[in-house]
Each structure stands twice: as structure tokens, then as C-alpha cells.
Amino acid sequence: MLRRRGKGKSGDLTDSGDSGRKTDSAFRYVPPWEQAAVEWKAPRDNQYRPSSLDQFIGQERHVQRLRIAITSARKQSKPLPHIAFVSPPGMGKTTLAFLVAKEMGGGFIPTTGSAMRSMPEIYKRITGLRGGVLFVDEAHDLARARDFPVISALLPLLEDFVCYLPQGRLAVQPFTIILATTHYGQLDPALRSRMGIPYDLDAYEKNELTTIVMNLQGKLNCKMDTEAAEMIAVRSRGQPRTAVNITRECHDYTVATGAERIGRDEVLATCKLLRIDEYGLTEDDRKTLHLLSNSPVSLSGCASYLGMDRKTFENVIEDFLFRQGYITRTSRGRDITEKGMEILALIEDTVK
């Protein structure tokens, strides 16, 4: 038989197993802000993240889209439509998903595509949301499961909020799934079609990264020169995560050496230890440019040369060098550009 919230212990609408009976799709949506005891799991390093969309720096057009969607959903007492965030690592996908859940007032449970390997496991994760957000990082890994058809199990859940379990069909409180991926094209087409128009996050500008770095002073309990923040921003590859990580390293160096504040000298000394030059290039970036200066090399060849897998090379090395115009993709493999040759000539003696 079917059970509704308030008439059973679980709060779920369930089908006792009669396969001829359809699950009631009109499960009443209770807005998260009208509920209590939702499950909430903050992301790692949450102390360095903004606590609201008002404090979020950058991605202005995407934040505006989110505000419109959130306001519309709240006014209509409907769940937020499912969302896909697309960008290289470190651009703020997890932070935005976290803030969306806070704005909606629901729970927030993070997971990864590779971790969703059974329907009971998926059901367990979403029952504590109560209309909140299930955040799936590395969502392109969803389609790679061999022993469990993840996509076919997710589709009725996303459309009708119904789980198919061995004990029968169970309806769940409507919720929002937010997918984060570096490879949108690798998502299953049926899954992509349920995500609407994706949020293709932009690389950050120097002034945005400088603001992010300066805002860390209070969270790290330190003082910083504006010039130092700008130097960190230039070396951050357009990524907030990299900016935060370099700033933390600079802070540790400042504390260890007894300096009063993070200044130009502290940034230069720290980046020398990290082998990051004034253009934001790392040791692996420079090795890649040197390799390609001889002849084009395949993606697998570049990754093997650096001792990393293809996925890591694509996300960490190739994406940045390609965005900067230092390399290009050709039928013969990855090749260095004229701009890449010029920057290589400038940096050859920078870091030894």
C-alpha cells in the first residue's frame, strides 16, 4: 500500500510491491525552509569559502542566473531545477552548489560519480535531503559503472522522484541534483537533457582573484599588502582554488620566518619554493612547453612524459596552456604556438 508523510514512520511514499499499480507522482513538495532536521555536510576547507551568494566573487552572469532560478523556485514553492556546472578544476563548482543549497534552505550532501554504484546507496544519500541538493562531483564518471546501470536508475529519480528498489518503488521528497564535471560532453546524452542549459564557468580575472586573496586576511588572521595579493593572483592560473592554496603557503612562510605581513618578498620566496614563475607556469607546464618545442606530441605522450594519467594532464596542464594560447591541438598531437615559444624564451632562466 501507499504511505504518505504523516501516516508512516519513513515519510516516504511507497508501493508495497504491486507492479500493476503506479506510484503516486503527486508527492506533495514541502519547501526545505518549512522543514527541519535536514542533513548537511559542508565541503572540505569550508572556512575559506564564502558563506552566501552575496559574498561570492566572480561568475557574475552565472550567479545572476542562479538568483533568478532560486527566487522563482521559492516563490512557486517548487524544487530548483537540476543543474550542471562545467569548468576545469578549482573554479568554484563545489562552492556554488553549497551556496545554492543554503539559499534554498535544504540539505546538502556531496558525493562523486564513481561513488554512486547501487540504487540503495543512492536512495540512502537522498533521503536526508528533504528537498535539498545532492551534489555529484566528477559526474562524467557516472556512465563508467560496469556492474550497475547508474543512468537508467537516475532518470526516473530525476523526473518523477521515484526509486526502484528490490522491495518495491519508493517515492522521495523532490530534490535538486547538481552535477559538476570537467567534461560535459562525456555525460550521458539522456542525463544532459535533464540538466537544462549548463553553467559553463569562466576563468577568473586578475582583479577578482586579488579580491579573493585579500578577503583571506581575516580567515587566516594575517595582514597582506595589495601588491602581494596581485602577485598571487597573477600566479593563480585563473583559479580561485590555486589562489587560496598559494596564499596559505605564503601565510605559512610568513609565520615560520616571523614576518609581520605577507609582502612581495614573502610571495617571491614562497613561489620559488613551489617552482611557480611570474606567469603562473609550474615545473610541469615548462616541461610540456620544452617537449612540444621540438615537435608535436600526442596527448598520451605528453601525459606519459610527465608521469601522470591523461585525465590529469588534460585538466591541470593542457587546459591552462591552451587557454593562455601557448599550445594548440592538431591532427599530429599537441603543438606549441608562436606565443608559447616566446614565453618559453622568457622563462628559461626564471626558475632553476
Secondary structure as UniProt FT lines:
FT   TURN            6..7
FT   STRAND          13..14
FT   TURN            19..20
FT   HELIX           32..34
FT   TURN            44..45
FT   HELIX           46..48
FT   HELIX           53..55
FT   HELIX           60..76
FT   STRAND          83..86
FT   TURN            89..90
FT   HELIX           93..104
FT   STRAND          108..112
FT   HELIX           113..115
FT   HELIX           119..126
FT   TURN            127..129
FT   STRAND          133..137
FT   HELIX           139..144
FT   HELIX           150..160
FT   STRAND          162..165
FT   TURN            166..167
FT   STRAND          168..171
FT   STRAND          176..181
FT   HELIX           184..186
FT   HELIX           189..193
FT   STRAND          199..200
FT   HELIX           206..220
FT   HELIX           226..234
FT   TURN            235..238
FT   HELIX           240..257
FT   HELIX           264..274
FT   TURN            278..279
FT   HELIX           283..292
FT   TURN            293..294
FT   HELIX           299..306
FT   HELIX           310..312
FT   HELIX           313..318
FT   HELIX           319..323
FT   TURN            324..325
FT   STRAND          327..330
FT   TURN            331..332
FT   STRAND          333..336
FT   HELIX           338..347
FT   TURN            348..350
//
